[in-house]
Amino acid sequence: MQAIQGLACLLAMQSLGELLSRGFHLPIPGPVIGMLLLLLALRWPKVRQPVASCAGFLLSHLSLLFVPVGVGVMTHLDLLEHFGVRMLAVVVLSTWIGLGTTALVLRAIRKANDA
């Protein structure tokens, strides 16, 4: 029962975020606003316990979420054959750029805190 309450809370926060984003014409996506609202709501145990129960359930079945991706890859093997090397290069390069950017930001934050 707690997992269902947690799922309802997650969906309510996402819906509220979407409503705020569209209602106020904000440049931030609704799910992001919903996650921020959820972050604030997790301070209360009445929200935290059901969401934790739902999160545990979802994480235990996380592998099922990869089935559609696998099916999509299998149906588009011809694209993977033609563009696979390029796609791999883009994924590797973007990962390294993301890691490098994160390291530089962390270094800047540490320098600012030490000063």
PEPE-V861190 format. One record per pair of residues at least 6 apart in sequence whose C-alpha atoms are under 6 Angstrom apart, sorted by the first residue. I is the first residue (numbers start at 1). J is the second residue. Records with the same first field share a line. If there is no record, write none. Layout:
BEGIN
I = J + J
END
This chain:
BEGIN
2 = 50
3 = 50 + 53 + 54
5 = 50
6 = 50 + 51 + 54
7 = 54
13 = 34
14 = 31 + 34
17 = 30 + 31 + 33 + 34
18 = 30
21 = 30
42 = 48
END
